[in-house]
Amino acid sequence: MSRALLRSVLELRTPITRLPPTFLLPIRARGLTTTPTAQNVDPTMPPSATPTQTTVPPIAPTPSKPSEKKAATAATTTTTPTSSASVAELFPLLRAQPSHYLTVHIHGCPYLVTEGDRVRLPFLMHGVVPGDVLRLDRASTLGSRDYTLLGSPYVDPALFECRATVLGVESEPLRVKVKTKRRNRRSRRVASKHRYTILRISEVKLLGPS
């Protein structure tokens, strides 16, 4: 018991030089008690010669040459149709056979047609009148009984000629649809009568590779 009393008296006499643990201090005191990290500085060096932290500027990307950009865009965007050796060798055999067919694309829709076919487009083509002759130059397939030429995605327009004549416009019967909503007694009648353009394939001719 005497030792504990002596120890407490000595602690009261000596001044308190240490701080309590940081978790017992407020938030502001915690920031003040943190000691900065010491840097090894040579005392013989003058203050102006002490190393300072330098920031490295960001490196800007080197601009590419305009000629390289043009060459890259030309290689990716332009596609020139070329006739390979196999096409040049087998195309005369395809042309010699009768009854050629082709898959033409009109506004993105494919149609398998031959000469004399009547095509009803699922829309009304604007800017044409009956009697106009249209040149169809987008075909993904060109073939006969024994040979077929596939395009990637389309066949070279210099290999064939396909012409279509506008016959006129057809209208579907009038349709009336009753539109209703749930929990609503009101009903609405909508009438629709669509019109379609009619084409006739007047000419299908194979020209041959140039």
Secondary structure, DSSP 4 states (H G I P E B T S, - for coil): -HHHHHHHHHHHHS---SPPPGGGS-HHHHHHHPPPPP----TTS-GGGS----PPPPPPPPPPPHHHHHHHHHHHH-------HHHHHHHHHHHHSSS-EEEEEETTEEEEEETT-EEE-SSPPTT--TT-EEE---EEEEE-SS-EEE-SSS--GGGEEEEEEEEEEEEPPPEEEEEE-TT---EEEEEE--EEEEEEEEEEEE----
